[in-house]
Amino acid sequence: MSDCLFCKIIAGEIPADTIYQDDDVLAFRDISPQAPTHFLVIPKKHYSDLSQITEADDGLIGKLVRTGAELAEREGLENGYRVIFNNGPDGCQIVFHIHMHILGGRKLRGPLG
């Protein structure tokens, strides 16, 4: 998508503090961190929101989650972390390319909502 911020990051048109990438996923630090450790894990394939994911994408989405968990361990989040997918306008999704937030590095506040 030519106007997608994350697609531009994937293409190298916009710089990011990349912590991991392979053929399928990219992980980078959030530019406005909400915790001491806050990074995003995104698929390189563009999906505007979670409703676009099909059964054919199960392997990719599993890889996305596994990569996030491995990076959280590498980042020293052994005491726990929060995983968030914001989806759609009411779910506070701002960039319409699915992405998983990993937040940790301190005790996070209670339930979401």
C-alpha positions, 0 to 999 in steps of 0.5 A, spaced: 500 500 500 503 506 497 500 510 503 501 505 509 506 508 514 508 501 516 509 499 508 513 505 507 517 502 513 518 495 510 520 498 504 525 502 507 522 509 505 521 511 512 527 509 518 525 505 524 529 502 530 529 495 527 530 489 532 528 484 528 526 482 521 526 476 516 522 474 510 515 475 513 515 479 519 519 486 522 519 488 529 521 495 531 521 500 537 515 504 538 516 511 536 512 513 542 513 508 547 508 507 553 512 502 557 520 502 558 520 496 553 515 497 547 516 494 540 511 492 534 511 486 530 508 486 524 507 482 518 511 484 511 504 482 507 499 488 508 493 487 512 489 493 514 485 489 520 484 483 523 478 481 519 482 480 513 486 474 516 484 468 513 485 460 515 491 461 509 494 466 514 494 462 520 502 460 519 504 467 518 500 470 524 503 464 529 510 466 527 508 473 528 506 471 535 512 467 536 517 472 534 514 477 539 515 472 545 522 470 543 523 478 542 520 479 549 525 474 552 531 477 548 529 484 551 529 481 558 521 481 559 522 475 563 517 478 569 511 478 563 509 483 558 503 485 555 501 483 548 496 488 544 492 488 537 488 494 536 483 493 531 479 498 527 477 505 529 473 503 536 479 499 538 484 505 537 487 502 531 491 508 528 495 505 523 491 500 518 496 495 517 495 490 523 501 490 528 502 487 535 504 491 541 509 488 546 510 492 552 513 491 558 519 493 563 515 495 569 509 493 572 503 495 568 497 498 570 491 493 571 485 491 566 484 495 560 478 498 558 
